[in-house]
C-alpha cells in the first residue's frame, strides 16, 4: 500500500512539474511574433505564431486573430483558414471579424465571401457553465441597480451657487432645462431642499454600499473558476458591451466605486488589500496556465500603475509666433513628433519585478509596440495605450522644449 501511495505521489508530482509555465514558453514566442509584426515581417511573425500554437491546444483568441491578420497581409487566405476555423469553434462570430474590416487587408474580401458559409458551419457559440451563468446574471442585476441609483442622484441648483439651495434628480435634468417645460413643471421638479438631499443621499449610500459589497463577493467567488478568467472574445468584440465577461463587470464596478470615492476615507479601490492580493494571485495563475494574456492580467491588477505609464504620445504642434524660428524648424506648418513617457530608474526596477510576475514584455519591446500602435497599426490587437494630441504653443522656444527627446515624424 505504501508503495502505491509513493507511486501515486511521484505521478502527481511529475504531472505538475510537466505543466508548462506559459510566461516562459508561450508568451515569449507571442512577443517575438508581435515584434515581427511591428517591423512588418509577416513571414517571420507567422513562424513565431506557429511555434507558440504548437505548445497548447487553446491559444488565446487575440493571438489567433493576430495570426490570421498576419496571413492576410501575406495574401495567404488558405493559410488563414486554419486560424479562422479555430476562431469559429471558439465562438468568434463572423460579424465580429467583418466589423474589424480585416478582410480589406491583402484584398481578401472575395476569399472571405466564398469562405463565410464554411465558417458559419464550424461556428460554435460560446457557452458558459451554469455556475457562471448564475453569478453573471446576479452581477447584471446589481449593475442595473447602480444605474438606477445614478438616475436618482442629485444635481445641485442654482448652478455654481455656493452654497446651493435646492436640487433636482439627475433623471429630470433634461426635462428641467427643456424649452418645452413650463415654469409650473420646473417648480415641481425643483422641490428638494439641501436638507432633504442630505437625508436621501445617506440612505441611498448605505444601500449602494451593500450592492458593492455583494458584487465584490461574487467577483471574488468566481475567480476560482478557470472559465471566468479565460480571455475569451472580449478583446475582439469592440462594438458592444460584454455583459457575460468577468472583466467587463469588474471594470464597471471598480470605475463606479472609484469615481464616487471619498478622499478623506481613502476609498480608491474596490477591494481591500488582502482581497486585491488574492485577486492578483489569481490573475498571475491564469497567465501561468495560459488562460489570460499578461497585458489584460496586469490591467486588472493592483500593480497596474507603473505599466500603464508606458505610452507614447503623437503630437501635432502649431507655433503661434513662428517669425523668429530658426533652421531647426524646416516645416513650421506641420511639426509632428512622438514622445515617450519615460519611467524613472526606480519605476524601471519595479517594472522588472512586475514583468517577471506577469510575463510582460521588456520596456524596450513595449515601447516598440506603442510606437507601432500609434503610427501604423490598424488591424492588430496589441493592447497599446498611446494617444494623439494637438498642441498650440506661443513661440519657438516653447516648441524647442517640447521637442527635447522627441522623435520627429517626416511625412
Residue, then its C-alpha position, 0 to 999 in steps of 0.5 A: x500500500x505504501x508503495x502505491x501511495x509513493x507511486x501515486x505521489x511521484x505521478x502527481x508530482x511529475x504531472x505538475x512539474x510537466x505543466x508548462x509555465x506559459x510566461x516562459x514558453x508561450x508568451x515569449x514566442x507571442x512577443x517575438x511574433x508581435x515584434x515581427x509584426x511591428x517591423x512588418x515581417x509577416x513571414x517571420x511573425x507567422x513562424x513565431x505564431x506557429x511555434x507558440x500554437x504548437x505548445x497548447x491546444x487553446x491559444x488565446x483568441x487575440x493571438x489567433x486573430x493576430x495570426x490570421x491578420x498576419x496571413x492576410x497581409x501575406x495574401x495567404x487566405x488558405x493559410x488563414x483558414x486554419x486560424x479562422x476555423x479555430x476562431x469559429x469553434x471558439x465562438x468568434x462570430x463572423x460579424x465580429x471579424x467583418x466589423x474589424x474590416x480585416x478582410x480589406x487587408x491583402x484584398x481578401x474580401x472575395x476569399x472571405x465571401x466564398x469562405x463565410x458559409x464554411x465558417x458559419x458551419x464550424x461556428x460554435x457559440x460560446x457557452x458558459x457553465x451554469x455556475x457562471x451563468x448564475x453569478x453573471x446574471x446576479x452581477x447584471x442585476x446589481x449593475x442595473x441597480x447602480x444605474x438606477x441609483x445614478x438616475x436618482x442622484x442629485x444635481x445641485x441648483x442654482x448652478x455654481x451657487x455656493x452654497x446651493x439651495x435646492x436640487x433636482x434628480x439627475x433623471x429630470x435634468x433634461x426635462x428641467x432645462x427643456x424649452x418645452x417645460x413650463x415654469x409650473x413643471x420646473x417648480x415641481x421638479x425643483x422641490x428638494x431642499x439641501x436638507x432633504x438631499x442630505x437625508x436621501x443621499x445617506x440612505x441611498x449610500x448605505x444601500x449602494x454600499x451593500x450592492x458593492x459589497x455583494x458584487x465584490x463577493x461574487x467577483x471574488x467567488x468566481x475567480x476560482x473558476x478557470x472559465x471566468x478568467x479565460x480571455x475569451x472574445x472580449x478583446x475582439x468584440x469592440x462594438x458592444x458591451x460584454x455583459x457575460x465577461x468577468x472583466x467587463x463587470x469588474x471594470x464597471x464596478x471598480x470605475x463606479x466605486x472609484x469615481x464616487x470615492x471619498x478622499x478623506x476615507x481613502x476609498x480608491x479601490x474596490x477591494x481591500x488589500x488582502x482581497x486585491x492580493x488574492x485577486x492578483x494571485x489569481x490573475x498571475x495563475x491564469x497567465x501561468x496556465x495560459x488562460x489570460x494574456x499578461x497585458x489584460x492580467x496586469x490591467x486588472x491588477x493592483x500593480x497596474x500603475x507603473x505599466x500603464x505609464x508606458x505610452x507614447x504620445x503623437x503630437x501635432x504642434x502649431x507655433x503661434x509666433x513662428x517669425x523668429x524660428x530658426x533652421x531647426x524648424x524646416x516645416x513650421x506648418x506641420x511639426x509632428x513628433x512622438x514622445x515617450x513617457x519615460x519611467x524613472x530608474x526606480x519605476x524601471x526596477x519595479x517594472x522588472x519585478x512586475x514583468x517577471x510576475x506577469x510575463x510582460x514584455x521588456x520596456x524596450x519591446x513595449x515601447x516598440x509596440x506603442x510606437x507601432x500602435x500609434x503610427x501604423x497599426x490598424x488591424x492588430x490587437x496589441x493592447x497599446x495605450x498611446x494617444x494623439x494630441x494637438x498642441x498650440x504653443x506661443x513661440x519657438x522656444x516653447x516648441x524647442x522644449x517640447x521637442x527635447x527627446x522627441x522623435x520627429x515624424x517626416x511625412 
